[in-house]
Amino acid sequence: MSLSTRFYLLLPHATENRLLLRMEERKWSLPYVEVPQDADVLDVGMVNRAVAQQFGGNVTAFHSMHVYGKPEPPFAVFTLENRDPGWTPSNSSVWCDGEGIYAQEWSSRVQQSVAKTWFEEKRSDYTPLLPWWERGWMQQAAAWIEERLSGLRLRQTAPIEQCKS
């Protein structure tokens, strides 16, 4: 058996101000993907592919962060853009609004704090620090690349993928 690690996800609904949460042992947690233990936290393309394989969703990773909160061990969280408005989560997952995160017990107080912070940023005048952290940036970049290739009469031979953030 190969060793794996979990990367947790801030995975929002594509059109509503809600986050995907998992129910595990009657407690909320952030959803996660299982990746090889030696996975590079900077390889957001690998995270995007893992979400597609393990959840069936089409996402773009904005950024990752390491979260520290004693007494819990540190963990990595990826903030994502959900690019699939029709995607439906599995039975063990639900879309939760900013009020709902207070309604249930969490498996991790630190994860709950991360989710609360995400909702607080959405309610504020938060402006992403980098343009590629904006919703829709990946689609705009892909359209620009395709336009340039067409103008040069070059044929695209593979899908455009996000590698870094």
C-alpha positions as CSV (number, residue, x, y, z in Angstrom):
1,M,0.0,0.0,0.0
2,S,1.4,3.4,-1.0
3,L,1.4,6.2,1.6
4,S,-0.8,9.2,1.0
5,T,-1.6,12.5,2.5
6,R,-4.7,14.7,2.6
7,F,-4.9,18.1,1.1
8,Y,-8.0,19.9,2.4
9,L,-10.2,22.1,0.1
10,L,-12.1,25.3,0.3
11,L,-14.4,24.3,-2.5
12,P,-17.2,26.9,-3.1
13,H,-20.4,26.4,-5.0
14,A,-20.0,27.7,-8.6
15,T,-22.7,30.4,-8.3
16,E,-23.7,30.8,-4.6
17,N,-21.9,31.9,-1.5
18,R,-21.6,28.4,-0.1
19,L,-18.8,25.9,0.7
20,L,-18.7,22.2,0.3
21,L,-18.4,20.4,3.6
22,R,-18.2,16.6,4.5
23,M,-20.0,14.8,7.3
24,E,-17.7,12.4,9.0
25,E,-18.8,10.6,12.2
26,R,-21.6,13.2,12.7
27,K,-19.1,16.1,12.5
28,W,-18.3,18.6,9.8
29,S,-15.0,18.8,8.1
30,L,-13.5,20.4,5.0
31,P,-13.5,18.0,2.0
32,Y,-10.1,16.6,1.0
33,V,-8.3,14.8,-1.7
34,E,-5.9,11.9,-1.1
35,V,-2.6,12.5,-2.9
36,P,0.8,10.6,-2.8
37,Q,2.7,11.4,0.4
38,D,5.5,13.0,-1.5
39,A,3.2,15.3,-3.5
40,D,4.4,18.8,-4.2
41,V,2.1,21.4,-2.5
42,L,3.0,23.8,-5.3
43,D,1.7,21.4,-8.0
44,V,-1.9,22.8,-8.2
45,G,-2.4,20.9,-11.5
46,M,-2.1,17.7,-9.5
47,V,-4.7,19.0,-7.0
48,N,-7.1,20.0,-9.8
49,R,-6.8,16.5,-11.3
50,A,-7.3,14.8,-7.9
51,V,-10.5,16.8,-7.4
52,A,-11.7,15.7,-10.9
53,Q,-10.9,12.0,-10.1
54,Q,-12.1,11.9,-6.5
55,F,-15.1,14.3,-6.7
56,G,-15.9,14.6,-10.4
57,G,-15.6,18.4,-10.2
58,N,-13.9,20.9,-12.6
59,V,-11.8,23.3,-10.5
60,T,-9.0,25.9,-10.7
61,A,-6.7,26.2,-7.7
62,F,-6.2,29.8,-6.5
63,H,-3.6,29.1,-3.8
64,S,-2.6,26.9,-1.0
65,M,-1.8,27.6,2.6
66,H,-0.4,25.6,5.5
67,V,-2.6,25.9,8.6
68,Y,-1.2,25.6,12.1
69,G,-3.4,25.5,15.2
70,K,-2.4,23.7,18.4
71,P,-3.1,21.0,19.5
72,E,-3.9,19.8,15.9
73,P,-1.2,18.9,13.5
74,P,-0.5,21.3,10.6
75,F,-2.3,20.7,7.3
76,A,-2.5,22.1,3.8
77,V,-5.6,23.8,2.4
78,F,-6.3,24.7,-1.2
79,T,-8.6,27.5,-2.1
80,L,-10.4,26.6,-5.3
81,E,-12.7,28.0,-8.0
82,N,-15.6,25.6,-8.9
83,R,-16.0,25.9,-12.7
84,D,-18.9,23.5,-12.9
85,P,-22.3,25.0,-11.9
86,G,-24.1,21.7,-12.6
87,W,-21.8,19.6,-10.4
88,T,-23.5,17.7,-7.5
89,P,-21.5,16.5,-4.5
90,S,-21.7,13.0,-3.1
91,N,-24.1,12.0,-0.4
92,S,-21.6,12.5,2.4
93,S,-21.1,16.2,1.3
94,V,-23.3,19.2,1.5
95,W,-23.2,22.9,0.4
96,C,-23.2,25.0,3.5
97,D,-23.7,28.8,3.9
98,G,-22.0,31.2,6.3
99,E,-24.6,30.6,9.0
100,G,-24.6,26.8,8.7
101,I,-20.9,26.5,9.7
102,Y,-22.0,27.4,13.2
103,A,-24.8,24.9,13.4
104,Q,-22.9,21.6,13.7
105,E,-20.0,20.3,15.6
106,W,-16.7,20.1,13.6
107,S,-14.1,17.4,13.7
108,S,-11.5,20.2,13.7
109,R,-11.8,23.6,15.3
110,V,-9.0,24.9,13.1
111,Q,-10.9,23.8,9.9
112,Q,-14.0,25.5,11.2
113,S,-11.9,28.7,11.7
114,V,-10.6,28.4,8.1
115,A,-14.1,28.1,6.8
116,K,-15.3,31.1,8.9
117,T,-12.4,33.2,7.5
118,W,-13.3,32.3,4.0
119,F,-16.9,33.5,4.5
120,E,-15.7,36.7,6.2
121,E,-13.5,37.5,3.2
122,K,-16.5,37.0,0.9
123,R,-18.6,39.4,3.0
124,S,-15.8,42.0,3.0
125,D,-14.4,44.2,0.2
126,Y,-11.6,41.6,-0.2
127,T,-9.6,42.0,-3.4
128,P,-7.4,39.1,-4.4
129,L,-3.7,39.9,-4.2
130,L,-2.9,38.4,-7.6
131,P,-5.0,38.4,-10.8
132,W,-4.9,34.6,-11.1
133,W,-6.8,34.4,-7.8
134,E,-9.8,36.1,-9.4
135,R,-12.8,34.0,-10.4
136,G,-12.8,33.3,-14.2
137,W,-9.1,34.1,-14.6
138,M,-8.1,30.7,-15.9
139,Q,-10.9,30.7,-18.5
140,Q,-9.8,34.2,-19.7
141,A,-6.2,33.1,-19.9
142,A,-7.2,29.9,-21.9
143,A,-9.3,32.0,-24.3
144,W,-6.3,34.4,-24.8
145,I,-3.9,31.5,-25.5
146,E,-6.4,29.9,-28.0
147,E,-6.8,33.3,-29.7
148,R,-3.1,33.7,-30.1
149,L,-2.6,30.2,-31.4
150,S,-5.3,30.7,-33.9
151,G,-3.8,34.0,-35.0
152,L,-0.5,32.2,-35.6
153,R,-2.3,29.4,-37.4
154,L,-1.1,26.9,-34.9
155,R,-3.2,24.0,-33.7
156,Q,-3.7,23.3,-30.0
157,T,-2.5,19.7,-29.3
158,A,-3.6,19.3,-25.7
159,P,-5.9,20.9,-23.2
160,I,-4.7,24.0,-21.4
161,E,-3.8,23.0,-17.8
162,Q,-3.0,25.0,-14.7
163,C,0.4,24.0,-13.3
164,K,1.2,26.6,-10.7
165,S,-0.6,29.4,-8.9
